[in-house]
Amino acid sequence: MRRYVLMGALLALAVLPSLEAWAKVGKQVVVLAGLPGSGKTTLAESLSRSLNAPRLTCGDVIRKWIKAQGLPYTPETDRAASQHFARTPGEIARQLSATIDQDPSRTVILDGVRSPADVRVLRERFDVRVVALRAPAKLRYQRMLERGRFEGETIDYPRARDRREIGLGVLHLLRQPFARVDMTGPITDVPSQAKQLADKLQRSWAR
C-alpha cells in the first residue's frame, strides 16, 4: 500500500509542472502595439469579430485612474496619468491581468500596450502575441486631429503623444513582434487584414 502511495506522489510531482505550464498559457492575449493614431482600435474591433474575442484597452486603466483622482479627462491629466504609470512599471498590465483572469474567454485582445514592462507582466501569466501596427506620422497625426478627442487640439498634441509613448518604450515592442500590420490603407482593408491576422494567430496556437 505504501508503495502505491509513493508512486502516486511521484506521479503528482511529475504532472505538476505541466499543469503549471498549462495554467500559464491557458489564456491567449493578443497585444496590439503601435504609435498613437496607427489604427490599433480600428484593427482591434475587427480582430475581435474575427476571433470572437473580447477587447480590452490600456486607455481604460488610464481613464479610471484620472477619474479616481476626481479630475476631468484632459491633455494635462492624460499626461499626468502616463507619468504616474511610468513610475510604476507593469502596473497597467497587472490591473488588466485581473480583468483577463475573470473573463471566461480563452482569447483576449489588448489594445494600446506601450511598455515592455507591461508585456513582461502579461507573459508571466498568459500566452502573449505582440502585433506591431505601422502608419506614417503624417497620416497618424491627421487621424488624431480628426478624432478630436480634446477641444482645440493642434499638431503639438500628437507630437507630444509620440514623444511620451516613445519614452515609455513602445518602439521596443515594434522591433520583433509576432506579426506586423501596415495600417496605411483605407478602412475598408481592415476586415481582410484582421481575418489574415486571425488565421495566423490560430495556426500558431494550434502548434
Secondary structure, 3 states (H helix, E strand, C coil): CHHHHHHHHHHHHHHHHHHHHHHHCCCEEEEEECCCCCCHHHHHHHHHHHHCCCEEEHHHHHHHHHHHCCCCCCHHHHHHHHHHHHCCCCHHHHHHHHHHHHCCCCEEEEECCCCHHHHHHHHCCCEEEEEEEECCHHHHHHHHHHHCCCCCCCCHHHHHHHHHHHHHCHHHHCCCCCEEEECCCCHHHHHHHHHHHHHHHHHHHHC
